[in-house]
Amino acid sequence: MLTERFIPVSLEIPTGKYVDSRPEIATHNATAVSIDATQADLNYFGQIKNNTIILIDSPAKVTQGTKVIFSEDEKYEIGKIRTCENVAGETIAYRCTVV
C-alpha cells in the first residue's frame, strides 16, 4: 500500500507574520511520500510536463509556500495544494505539487 511508503519529514509553514522584516516560520513534524509524475498535455502537440507530487499527512494545515524537508539534500517548496478528504469530510492528507 501507499501508506507504507510515507516517511517522517519536517514542514516549515509560513505563519503570515513578520519578525525583523523576515517571515515567521512554524516548524511541524509530518509524514509524506514523494512521487515523480509525467503528464502529456493533449491540447498541444508534443508537450510533456515532468513534475513531483507530494502527499503529506500532517495535523497542521499546509499552505502555499510551505517547505517540505525530507533530508538536508532533498527540500521542496509547495505550489498548488489539493485537500484529500474522507467520506465524512475530514482532511486526511494534502496532495501538493512542487514549484
Phi, psi and chi 1 to 4 in degrees:
 res  aa     phi    psi   chi1   chi2   chi3   chi4
   1 MET       -  159.2  -65.8  -84.3  -52.6      -
   2 LEU   -68.3  -32.6 -175.7   61.9      -      -
   3 THR   -64.2  -21.6   54.6      -      -      -
   4 GLU   -73.8  -17.2  -63.7  169.4   -3.6      -
   5 ARG   -90.8   -5.5  -64.5  179.9   56.1 -162.0
   6 PHE   -68.0  135.0  -82.3   72.9      -      -
   7 ILE  -124.8  157.3   60.3  171.6      -      -
   8 PRO   -66.4  136.3  -16.0   25.7      -      -
   9 VAL  -136.1  170.5  -64.0      -      -      -
  10 SER  -115.4  135.1  179.8      -      -      -
  11 LEU  -110.2  133.0  -59.9  177.1      -      -
  12 GLU  -111.2  103.6  -67.5 -178.8  -10.4      -
  13 ILE  -105.5  122.9  -57.1  173.4      -      -
  14 PRO   -67.8  135.3   13.2  -16.5      -      -
  15 THR   -87.6  -15.2   61.4      -      -      -
  16 GLY    95.0   -6.3      -      -      -      -
  17 LYS  -100.7  159.0  -60.6  176.4 -175.6  175.1
  18 TYR  -121.9  137.9  -71.9   86.8      -      -
  19 VAL  -126.6  118.7  176.4      -      -      -
  20 ASP    54.5   45.5  -66.2  -28.6      -      -
  21 SER    65.3   17.2  -59.8      -      -      -
  22 ARG  -122.4  144.5  -66.0  179.8 -179.8 -143.0
  23 PRO   -66.6  138.8   16.1  -22.4      -      -
  24 GLU   -78.6  134.7 -174.4  177.3   69.6      -
  25 ILE  -117.2  131.9  -57.2  -67.5      -      -
  26 ALA  -104.1  130.5      -      -      -      -
  27 THR  -101.9  130.9  -56.0      -      -      -
  28 HIS  -131.8  151.9  -62.7  -80.0      -      -
  29 ASN   -95.0  143.3  -66.1  -35.7      -      -
  30 ALA  -154.5 -178.0      -      -      -      -
  31 THR  -122.9  148.5   56.7      -      -      -
  32 ALA  -155.7  163.5      -      -      -      -
  33 VAL  -136.4  139.4   62.1      -      -      -
  34 SER  -105.8  132.0  174.3      -      -      -
  35 ILE  -127.8  124.9  -56.6  166.5      -      -
  36 ASP   -83.8  133.7  -67.9  -33.9      -      -
  37 ALA  -132.9  149.8      -      -      -      -
  38 THR  -124.8  135.0  -58.3      -      -      -
  39 GLN  -129.1  126.5  174.1 -176.0   -7.4      -
  40 ALA   -95.6  121.4      -      -      -      -
  41 ASP   -85.9  118.2 -165.4  -11.3      -      -
  42 LEU   -79.3  -14.5  -60.5  177.5      -      -
  43 ASN   -75.7  -28.6  -65.8  -26.5      -      -
  44 TYR  -119.8  136.0  -60.2  100.6      -      -
  45 PHE   -67.8  124.5  178.7   74.3      -      -
  46 GLY    75.9    9.8      -      -      -      -
  47 GLN   -89.2  123.3 -175.0  175.2    7.0      -
  48 ILE  -124.8  132.5  -63.7  175.8      -      -
  49 LYS  -111.1  128.3  -61.6  176.8 -176.1  176.4
  50 ASN  -105.0  130.4  -65.2  -37.2      -      -
  51 ASN  -149.9  173.0   58.5    2.8      -      -
  52 THR  -116.4  131.1  -58.7      -      -      -
  53 ILE  -110.4  134.1  -63.3  170.9      -      -
  54 ILE  -120.8  126.9  -60.0  175.7      -      -
  55 LEU   -98.6  123.9  -65.3  175.0      -      -
  56 ILE  -119.6  128.7  -59.1  172.2      -      -
  57 ASP  -107.6  105.4 -179.5   14.5      -      -
  58 SER  -141.3  141.1  170.2      -      -      -
  59 PRO   -73.3  -23.6   21.9  -28.2      -      -
  60 ALA   -85.9  149.1      -      -      -      -
  61 LYS   -75.1  126.4 -176.3  176.5  179.7 -179.3
  62 VAL   -86.9  129.5  177.3      -      -      -
  63 THR  -119.5  167.1   59.7      -      -      -
  64 GLN   -64.0  135.7 -161.4  169.9   23.4      -
  65 GLY    97.0   -4.0      -      -      -      -
  66 THR   -66.3  140.7  -63.2      -      -      -
  67 LYS  -105.6  129.1  -67.6 -178.0 -178.0  171.2
  68 VAL  -103.6  123.5 -178.4      -      -      -
  69 ILE  -113.2  106.8  -56.7  170.0      -      -
  70 PHE   -81.8  -42.0  -76.2   90.6      -      -
  71 SER  -156.5 -179.2   65.9      -      -      -
  72 GLU   -64.0  -29.9  -72.1 -173.6   20.9      -
  73 ASP   -89.7  -18.9  -61.2  -26.1      -      -
  74 GLU  -120.0   96.7 -166.4  175.0    3.9      -
  75 LYS  -128.5  140.2  -60.8  177.7 -176.6  178.8
  76 TYR  -131.1  147.5  -61.9  102.1      -      -
  77 GLU  -107.8  132.3 -175.2  172.6  -17.3      -
  78 ILE   -79.8  135.6  -60.6  -58.1      -      -
  79 GLY  -104.3  -85.8      -      -      -      -
  80 LYS   -92.4  145.8  -65.0 -178.9 -178.2  177.8
  81 ILE  -130.0  134.9  -57.3  168.1      -      -
  82 ARG  -123.2  137.0  -71.8 -171.0 -178.0  168.7
  83 THR   -89.3  131.2  -55.5      -      -      -
  84 CYS   -99.6  122.7  -58.7      -      -      -
  85 GLU  -122.0  153.1  -61.7  175.9  -13.2      -
  86 ASN   -86.5 -176.4   61.7   10.3      -      -
  87 VAL   -62.6  -30.9  178.2      -      -      -
  88 ALA   -78.6   -5.6      -      -      -      -
  89 GLY    89.8    9.6      -      -      -      -
  90 GLU   -85.0  138.2  -59.6  168.0  -18.5      -
  91 THR   -72.5  125.2  -59.4      -      -      -
  92 ILE  -112.0  -21.1   56.3  170.8      -      -
  93 ALA  -166.1  171.2      -      -      -      -
  94 TYR  -124.4  131.6  -62.6   94.6      -      -
  95 ARG  -101.0  115.2 -179.6 -173.1 -179.3  -83.8
  96 CYS  -123.5  146.4  -52.4      -      -      -
  97 THR  -107.6  154.0   55.6      -      -      -
  98 VAL   -91.9  144.8  176.2      -      -      -
  99 VAL   -69.8      -  173.5      -      -      -
